[in-house]
Amino acid sequence: MTTMAEETAVRENGATGSTGATGVQGREAQAPGAPAREPEGARESESRASRESDIRRHELAAFLRHRREHLTPEQVGLPRGRRRRTPGLRREEVAHLSAVGVTWYTWLEQARDIQVSVQVLDALARTLMLDQNERAHLFQLAGAVDPTPASRCPTITPALLQTLEQLEPLPACIQNSRYDILAYNRTYGRLLCDLDEVPAEDRNCMVLITTNEQWRSSIVLLDESIRLMAAKFRASMAGHLADPAWKMLLKRLRGESEQFREVWERHEVVGSRSKTKFFDNRYVGRLTLVHTDLWLGPGEGPRMVTYAPADEESRERLEKLHAVAVERG
């Protein structure tokens, strides 16, 4: 006969799911020290994610092969040679032009499960001469975010573009805190260089002031401008230290400009401020302009940069520059 105390113990053990001899109720027995069993739903989710990743890798591999096979050596500045049998470019040629290892690139075309950085994707996009849509497709297949200003920016609305146009003849553009030029009016497009001729991925003020000779020759106080821009760039980068786009830009600047490397090592930091700037424009001569940042949202994100004439002579010359910009389209 079972005592009342024993009945109570059995009921309590069953209610709490005890694994004792009298309390195995509603739970499967498990050996001591065995790993917990993963829920069925989690295993299905993981399996589905694995299948999707596998599909993406194979799509990426096929896309790269197709683009490689449809580029001629002449298009990328390589000699064809007499013994070429491979249609388009060879794998080792793409790897060399993109500054990646041949084995690594071969694995990429074989859909191996390897990690691809945004820097490598950017290099491959340049080597394979991808247009904007193809570039976006490449980054999407790789599961990465394209960090270049060539990507569409939701900040640039039709109303903002109309505002830029209405500001003419004043030069104006929209930049982000990384100095990417996201949009600009016609006067700004002729202020420091013929900006329409600059590839979209190179329309960055830090890149232009350190590598573009036409842009550099238009700035009267070049050394001071580079120092101040580097200091503002460092201040802004403090909030983006892990951002691939910022790291890629910094690596490019340090690699392409000795002058930037020198000022960067000073660790100077300054904030944004209005400033009078002097330009030697190739079309109208010396311009004295007041630089002003108009922030488009909270924090130091996208901003509209405007240049107002500091004197009557500069105002007249801006009108002439605008006329040149309109005439040249």
N, C-alpha and C positions, 0 to 999 in steps of 0.2 A: 504493500500500500504506500502511496506517495503522500508525504506530509505536505502541509500547506506551505511551509517554508521552501520545500523543494519545487513545488508548482510555481511559486513566485519567482524562484531563480530561473526556471526554464522559460517563463514568459519574458523576463527581463533580458535574458541572453538572446532569445529569438528577436526581440524588438530592437536590440542594438547590433544585431548581425555578428555576434561573437562566433569565433571559429571553434569553440569548445564542442565536445561530443554531443551535448544536448542542445546546442544553440546554433547549428548551421541552418540558417533560414534566410532565403532571399539573396544569398551570395555564394558564389562558387568557391570551393576551398582552394587555397593557394599554398604552395610549398614555401617554407620559411626561406627568406633571402632571395626569392625569385623576383625578377623585375615586374613592375606593374604593367598590366596589359593595356595597350593603347586602345582608346575608343574606336569603334568601327568607322565613325564619321571622320575622325582625324586621319585615319589611314587612307580613306577615299579621297580626302582633300589633298593630301600629300601626293598621292598617285596622280591625281588630275593635274596638279601643278608640275609634276615631273614630265608628264606627257606634253603639256603646253610648252615647257622649256625645250624639250626635245624637238618639237615642231618648229619653234623659233630658230633654233640653231641650224636646222636643215634648210629653212627658208633663207636664213642669212648666208649660209654657204652657197646655195644656188644663186642668190643675187650677186654675190661677189664674183663667182665664176662667170656669170653672164656678162657683167660689166667688164671684167678683165679680158674676156675673149672678143669683146666688141670694141676694144681700143687698139689702135694701130701704134707701132713704135714711134712713127713720125709724130703722132699727136702729143707724145710726152717727151719728145726730143731725143729719142734713141735711134740708132741706125738699125735698119731692117736686117741686113746681112743676107748671105746667099743660102744658108742652110736652115733657115727658119721654117719649121713645119707646124708649130703651134699657132692656131688662129688667135690673133690678138697678141696680148702680152703674156710673157711667162710668169709663173709664180714668183720666181726669184727676182724678176724685174720689179714687180709690184712691191715685194718686200723691201728691196733696196731703195726704191723711190720713197717709200713710207717710213724708212728707218726702223724696220722691225726685222726680227729674225726670220729666215726662210722656213725653218721647221715650224716656228710658231704660226706663221701665216698659212702654211700647209695644213696644220691642224685646224685652223679656222675654216678653211674651205672643206675640210673633212667633217665638219660639224662636231668636233671634239668639245667636251664640256670644259671650256677654259674661260677665264675672266678677261673682258675687253675693256680697257679704260677709255674715257672720252678723248684723251689725247691721241690714242691710236685710231679711234674712229674718225677723228678730225683729219688725221694724216691720210687715212685710206680714202676719205671723201675727196680730198684734194688730188691725190694721185689718180683716182679713177674718174676725175672730172665730173663729179655728180652735180646735177642742178639742185635747186632748193628742194623740190619734191622728192628727188631720189635721196638726197642727204637726210631728209626727215624720215624717210622709209628705213634707211640704214640704221639710224639711232633707235627707231621704234623696234626693229627686229632684235637689236642688241639689248633692249630693255634699258636704254640710257636716255638722259635728257640732253639735247643739243645745247651747249652753252653759248654758242655764237650769236651775235646780233642778227644773223641771217634768219634766225628762227622768228616766227611770228610773235609779236608782243601785244598782249591785250590792252596795254596802256595806250597804244596809238589808235585813237578813235577817229572817225571822220571829222568830228567837231574839232579835235586838236589839229588835224591836218589843215582844216580851213583856217584856224587861228594862225598857224604858221604862215599861211599864204597872205592873210590879211595884215600881218605885221610888216610885210615888204613895203619899202625898201630896206627895213632893218633886218640884218642877218639874225636868224633864230633857228634853233634846233632843239630836239629832245634827246637827252642823254640819261643813262642810268648811272648809279654810283660807281660803276666800273669803267666809266668813260666811253662806253659803246654809244655810237651815234645811231639812234633808232629812227629818226626822221629829221628832215631839214627843209627849209625853203630855198628858193632859187638863189637868193643873194648869199646865203651862207654857203651854198654849194660852190661859189666862186670866190669866197673870201680868202681862204688859205691855200687851196689847190682846186683842181677840177675834180670835185668829190664824186661826181657820177662815174668817173673812170676808175675809181678805187673799188676793188672787190668788196662785197658786203661784209665778209668776214674780217677785213682789214680796216673797216671804218670804226676805229677806236682811237680816241685822241692821244692816249699814251703810246700806242703803236705808231701813229702818224708823226708825233713830235720827235720820236727817237729814230725813225727809219725812213720817212718820206721826205726827200730832199726839197721838193716844192713846198711842202707844208713848213718845214724847218726854216727855209729861206724867207718865209713871209712873216716870221715872228721876230720883232726887233730885239727884245731881251730874251733870247732863246735859253741861255743857261739858267737864268732866274726862273723862267717859266717851267722848265723841266724839273727844277728843284722843288718848286711849290706844288706842281702836279703830283710828283712822287710822294710828297708829304701828305697831301690830301688822299691819295690812293692808299697809303699805309693806314691812315686813320679810318677810312671806310672799310678796309679789308679786315680790321679787327673783329668785325661781326660776321665775317665770311671765311674764316680760316680753314674750314673743312670743305668749302664749296669747290667742286672740281673746276668750274669755269674760272674762278679767281686764281686758283693754283696754276691752271694752264696758262692764263695770261701772264702771271708773274714769271713763270718759267720761260715763256717766249721773250719777254722784255729783257730778262737777265741774260738770255742766250744771244740776243740779236744786238744789244746795245751796251757797249762798255761804259758809256756815259751814264746810262741808267743804273748799271751795277754800282758805280761809284757813289751816286747820290742816294741810292737805296741803303747802302751800308751806313749812312749817317743816322738812320733811325729818327728822322725828323717827322713831326706830326703837326699839321695845321688844319683848321676847320674851313668851311666854305665862307666866302665873303665876296662882296662886290669889289671890283678893281678896275682901274683904267688900264687899258692895254693898247699897245702900238703895233700896227701891222704895216708891212710894205707889200701892198697888193700889186700883182703883176699887171693889172689892167688900169688902175686909177692912181697908184702911188700910195703915199703915207696916209694911214687912217688912225685917228685917235678915238677909241671907242670905250664905253663903260659897260663892263660885263656884269650881268645880273642873273642870278638863279631864281626861278619861280618854281617852287616845289609843287608837285602834282598830287601828293598824298602825304600821309603821316610818315614821319621818319625821313631819313635821307635816302630816298629811293629815286624814282624817275623825276626829272626836273626839266623845265623849259629854260634853255639858255638864250638870253637875248643880248644884243650889242647895240647900244644907243650912241649916236654921235656925241662927242664931247665938245665940238665946236662947229661953227657954220661951214667951214671948209670940209670937214669930214662928212657933214650932212649932204653937201652937194656931191661929194665923191661917191657916197653910198648910192645916191640916185643914179649916177652914171654906171656904177657897178651893177645895179639892178637892171638897167637897160641892157648891159652886156649879157647878163644872165638870161634875160628874156629872149634876146636875139639869138643866142647860141643854144637855146632850148634846154 
